[in-house]
Amino acid sequence: MSDLKPSNAAKMAFGIRLRDLRLDAELTGVELAGRCGWHKTKVSKIEHGTQKPTESDVRVWATACGAVGQVMELIATHREVEQMWLEYRRELRAGQKHIQLRSMALYERTRLLRAYEALFIPGFLQTFRYALVQFEIHARLHGLPTEDLEQAARNRLVRQRLLGTGTNSFSFVLEASALYTGIGGAEVMSEQFDRLLEVTAMPYVSIGVIPLGHQRSLYPGEAFYLFDEQHVRQEFWTGLLRSSRPDDISYFVRAFAALRDQAVYGRAAREEIETARRHLRGT
């Protein structure tokens, strides 16, 4: 994973956009600061993402650059930057069992869910025991209470009632490495493999696996979920990136298409699952 948090990257990208406005207006940083009534270092800090501008700052900046017509769009982007990064520490305060139900309405109204996972089985496809072990790992990592873990696992499985109904369609792409990440030991993983094989036979659901050693046209990356072409979520160790910006959606749609093209499906995908099972058994 990159050392640069997505939140900081987004702030830097917004700063670059403001810098481009200044350059288009043929102003130096000192000149812009003078027009805005700021200390000369403030412009540099905002452009480099080390100081967060207020909405008032954005309005003053755009006006000083003769770009009043872009103010509303800039403010909307500024708010999106503030909302797109959600730290797990804040989200987890409500408890893991509540988080699993919080997004249920989003899943229900999504006609096509596209999900990519490199390290784990997607939550939509997990068994109860696999989910329980994963929640135990999260609890230890984040210092969370453990009394609600079984309910959290049961709540995660609630969303699986949407699979195979035709009301919602699902496209999952897994790196084969996700099949080799040992969660809970051989018995839990074998049960999980059975569940994957069961879901591959469901209508309106596709599960693709990118084999180990497969020649890549796009490298593996962090997990992400696309809800139609309206919303994207990408998971990191310390937080969750979420966005509804068209340029972000377009980026992840292209990435998913490239990853999907590298995956195998049907009998070949089932063989990848069975190969992982044999590896787990040492046979």
Number of C-alpha atoms within 10 A of each C-alpha: 8 6 5 9 14 19 19 15 13 19 22 20 16 22 24 16 14 21 21 14 19 23 13 12 15 12 16 13 17 16 15 22 19 13 14 18 10 13 11 15 11 17 24 16 15 20 23 18 18 14 15 18 20 12 15 9 15 17 19 19 24 20 16 20 21 14 16 14 10 13 17 12 10 19 17 11 14 20 13 16 22 13 13 19 20 16 15 15 13 9 14 16 11 10 17 24 20 17 16 19 16 11 11 14 10 11 16 13 13 19 15 18 19 23 23 27 23 21 19 21 25 19 19 18 22 22 22 21 19 23 28 21 18 18 21 17 14 17 17 11 10 12 10 19 12 15 10 15 22 19 16 22 25 17 21 25 19 13 19 13 10 15 18 16 12 12 13 17 19 21 17 22 27 27 23 25 19 18 24 17 16 15 21 14 12 13 14 17 22 18 16 24 22 14 14 19 17 12 16 18 13 13 13 16 19 17 24 25 29 25 18 10 7 10 10 11 10 13 9 16 14 13 18 21 20 23 20 16 19 14 17 24 20 20 16 17 11 11 18 19 19 22 20 15 16 11 10 15 20 14 10 19 17 11 15 21 13 15 22 21 13 18 20 19 17 14 10 14 22 20 15 20 23 17 16 21 21 12 11 18 11 7 7
